[in-house]
Amino acid sequence: MTANSETRTRPVGATKAEREFTISRVVNAPLERVWRAWTDAKQLKHWWGPKGFEIVSTKVDLRPGGVFHYHLRSPDGQDMWGKFIYREIVPQKRLVFVVSFSDEAGGVTRHPMHEKWPLTILSTVTFAEANGKTTVTVIWIPVDATESERKTFEEGRESMNAGWSGTFDRLDDYLAQA
């Protein structure tokens, strides 16, 4: 994490907080710049995904019902695909989409390393600017998950925190260079 950023996660608490995972980062860039980094395929290709992963390709159809489809390669050479299906887009304020792992054709697949991970997750990303910096908050909650999948999600908070922190670190690095 850079000196100009901050990450917070919401503690487990009441019913809704028990079901959702929340993480925030304050990035040292104005809102318009951060929004473009989150919504432009060419920019996403430079920072999206966990640390150490190569972003092989990104395609974005930024509209409700549109898809962000991406191809990542892990440090050990494993190819993974993922996608968002956008539900709501409020420019420079909020993105709401359903996240899943996918195949090359865009079909929904199981997590390549965890069979009991929820098949789909509702993601809400909000953006707020203050003093030239932007707070990005991500909220994840499983969609139509089985009890086993919900349990796996709840037990995966440390892993989600590490993955999102690494992704935010990559965003920080990208924005610092741009």
C-alpha positions in Angstrom: 0.0 0.0 0.0 1.3 3.4 -0.9 1.6 6.3 1.6 -1.3 8.0 -0.1 -3.8 5.2 0.2 -5.8 3.5 2.9 -7.7 0.3 3.0 -10.5 -0.6 5.4 -12.7 -3.7 5.8 -16.0 -3.9 7.5 -16.1 -6.1 10.6 -18.5 -9.0 10.8 -21.5 -7.9 12.7 -25.3 -7.7 12.1 -27.1 -9.8 9.7 -26.3 -7.9 6.5 -22.6 -7.5 7.5 -22.4 -11.2 8.2 -23.4 -11.9 4.6 -21.4 -9.2 2.8 -17.7 -8.4 2.4 -16.8 -4.8 2.2 -13.4 -3.1 1.5 -12.5 0.5 0.8 -9.5 2.2 -0.5 -8.7 5.9 -0.8 -6.6 6.5 -3.9 -4.6 9.5 -4.7 -6.4 10.4 -7.9 -9.4 12.5 -8.9 -12.7 10.8 -9.4 -12.9 11.2 -13.2 -9.5 9.5 -13.6 -10.4 6.6 -11.2 -13.8 6.1 -13.0 -12.1 5.8 -16.4 -9.6 3.3 -14.9 -12.6 1.1 -13.8 -14.6 1.4 -17.0 -12.2 1.5 -19.9 -10.9 -1.9 -21.2 -7.5 -0.5 -22.2 -7.0 0.9 -18.7 -8.3 -2.2 -16.9 -5.8 -4.3 -18.8 -3.0 -2.4 -16.9 -4.2 -3.0 -13.4 -7.1 -5.4 -13.0 -6.6 -8.6 -11.0 -4.5 -9.9 -8.1 -0.8 -9.0 -7.7 1.4 -11.2 -9.8 -1.3 -12.1 -12.4 -0.8 -11.1 -16.0 -3.9 -9.5 -17.7 -4.0 -11.2 -21.1 -7.2 -9.5 -22.4 -10.1 -7.3 -21.4 -13.4 -6.5 -23.2 -15.9 -4.1 -21.8 -19.5 -3.4 -22.9 -20.3 -0.7 -20.4 -24.1 -0.7 -20.2 -26.8 -2.4 -18.1 -26.7 -6.0 -19.4 -23.3 -5.5 -20.9 -20.3 -7.6 -19.9 -16.7 -7.0 -18.8 -14.9 -10.3 -19.8 -11.3 -10.8 -18.9 -8.5 -13.3 -19.2 -5.9 -13.6 -16.4 -2.8 -15.8 -16.2 -1.5 -16.7 -12.8 2.2 -16.6 -11.9 2.4 -20.4 -12.4 0.9 -20.1 -15.9 -2.7 -21.1 -15.1 -5.3 -19.3 -17.3 -8.4 -18.0 -15.7 -11.4 -16.1 -17.1 -13.9 -13.9 -15.3 -16.8 -11.7 -16.1 -19.1 -9.0 -14.8 -22.6 -8.5 -16.0 -23.4 -4.9 -15.4 -26.8 -4.2 -13.7 -26.4 -0.5 -12.9 -24.1 2.2 -14.1 -24.2 5.7 -12.5 -21.3 7.6 -14.0 -18.6 8.5 -11.4 -20.8 7.3 -8.6 -21.6 3.6 -8.7 -21.2 0.3 -10.7 -23.4 -2.7 -9.8 -22.6 -6.0 -11.5 -22.7 -9.7 -11.0 -19.2 -11.3 -10.8 -18.4 -14.9 -11.8 -15.6 -17.0 -13.1 -16.1 -17.9 -16.7 -14.7 -19.8 -19.7 -13.2 -18.3 -22.8 -16.6 -18.0 -24.4 -18.1 -16.1 -21.4 -20.1 -19.0 -19.9 -20.3 -19.0 -16.1 -17.9 -21.6 -14.4 -16.9 -22.6 -10.9 -13.9 -21.0 -9.1 -10.9 -22.9 -10.6 -9.4 -23.5 -7.2 -12.4 -23.8 -4.9 -15.5 -25.8 -6.0 -17.6 -24.5 -3.1 -17.1 -20.8 -3.9 -20.4 -19.1 -4.8 -21.1 -19.3 -8.5 -22.1 -15.6 -8.7 -21.5 -12.6 -6.4 -23.3 -9.2 -6.5 -20.7 -6.5 -6.5 -21.5 -2.8 -5.8 -18.6 -0.4 -6.3 -19.0 3.2 -5.2 -16.8 6.2 -5.9 -16.6 9.4 -3.8 -14.1 12.3 -4.2 -12.8 14.6 -1.5 -9.8 16.9 -1.8 -8.6 15.4 -5.1 -8.6 11.8 -3.8 -11.2 9.2 -4.5 -12.6 6.6 -2.1 -13.5 3.4 -3.8 -15.7 1.0 -1.8 -16.5 -2.6 -3.0 -19.3 -4.6 -1.4 -19.7 -8.3 -2.3 -22.6 -10.6 -1.4 -23.2 -14.1 -2.8 -26.2 -14.4 -5.2 -28.5 -17.5 -4.8 -25.8 -19.3 -2.8 -26.3 -22.6 -1.1 -25.6 -22.8 2.6 -22.2 -24.4 1.8 -21.3 -21.7 -0.6 -22.3 -18.9 1.9 -20.1 -20.6 4.5 -17.2 -20.8 2.1 -17.7 -17.1 1.3 -17.8 -16.1 5.0 -14.7 -18.2 5.7 -12.9 -16.6 2.7 -12.8 -13.0 4.1 -9.1 -13.1 4.7 -8.5 -14.3 1.2 -10.9 -11.7 -0.3 -9.2 -9.0 1.7 -5.7 -10.0 0.4 -7.0 -10.3 -3.2 -8.7 -6.9 -3.2 -5.8 -5.3 -1.4 -3.5 -6.5 -4.1 -5.8 -5.4 -6.8 -6.1 -1.9 -5.2 -2.3 -1.8 -4.9 -2.1 -2.4 -8.7 -4.7 0.4 -9.2 -2.6 2.7 -7.0 0.5 1.9 -9.0 -1.3 2.4 -12.4 -2.8 5.7 -11.4 0.6 6.9 -10.1 2.2 6.2 -13.5 -0.6 7.6 -15.6 
